[in-house]
Amino acid sequence: MTGHPKAAVCVLGTGLIGGSVLRAAAAAGYDVWGFNRSEAGAKAAREDDFDVISDIEAVLRRAAREDALIVVGVPMPALDTILSDVKSFAPDCALTDVVSVKAPVAAAMRRHELAGRYVGGHPMAGTSESGWAASSPDLFQRAAWAVSVDPGVHEVAFDRVARLALDCGSVVVPVLSEEHDRAVARISHLPHMLAEALAIQGTNGGPLALGLAAGSFRDGTRVAATAPDLVRAICDPNATALLEVLEDALRVLEGARDSLRDSGTIGLLADAGHDGRVDFEDNERWAITDVRPGDQDWAARLADAGRRGGVIESL
């Protein structure tokens, strides 16, 4: 492997996120190509002048020849099949992914004996749409892109993954896989569940409720427009962490319910929720400048900095 920032990139799965990685990497000057299981999806990408085919063996053999960084962009249910192909045709390539959980992906990499060159990734960006047509080279601009720094992380592979994220327009959040999964349960996966529940309550109100619905309902249910199979693929692999935070949220709502029933007020829910929103708006990223890959204890130090809100803005 080389650490060249413009080394080749091979994207497996060219839906919304994978397709956006392919577009952004190409715009940043990378030699990039991809695979899509659906020939219709691959054809759509080719019609936009991107090198995407539905022959996984050919794509991966090229990745092996060119020492490409492989970006896995398929949902969790398809992961084992893709990794089996990677093991067969490009076992020595550096690997990353854009799946919304990290610990289960890392475990799959270990099962397929690919963990030594794997660095987890998760760009925190997206829309409720899916497929190649929804992808955009600008999707990751100023987005947080989580990059794993688990014990034993490969320094050169980390450098390649972090540089790709930076070149796609993101800032890099170094994070341990288990901590990432607990965090996204709160700020990504729980919102999907709450959006679904809110959408159900709206439609249960019939045409009058839906006709009166405006901004708060629209914004609160935006991600409920995501394809149900994709929502399950996002949430189900993080079941343990999601169950914990869901129970926490239910305790908060039950407290508001009890207050409303007993005294006619939602009580402190509004105050606590307002404070939480202010915390979000006031939260500021800060640049990590004193740790670089290869420094002594660099992975642990980056994990600590990421835990405290630090991001990598350049390498």
ABEGO torsion letter per residue (X at the ends): XBABAABBBBBBEABAAAAAAAAAAAAAGBBBBBBBABAAAAAAAAAAGBBBBABAAAAAAAAAAAGBBBBBABBAAAAAAAAAAAAAABAABBBBBABABAAAAAAAAAAAGAAAABBBBBBBBEBABBEAAABBAAAABGBBBBBBABBGBBAAAAAAAAAAAAAAGBBBBBBBAAAAAAAAAAAAAAAAAAAAAAAAAAAAAEAAAAAABBAAAAAAAAAAABBAAAAAAAAAAAAAAAAAAAAAAAAAAAAAAAAAAAAGBAEAAAAAAAAAAAAAAABBBBBBAABBBGBBGAAAAAAAAAAAGBBBABX
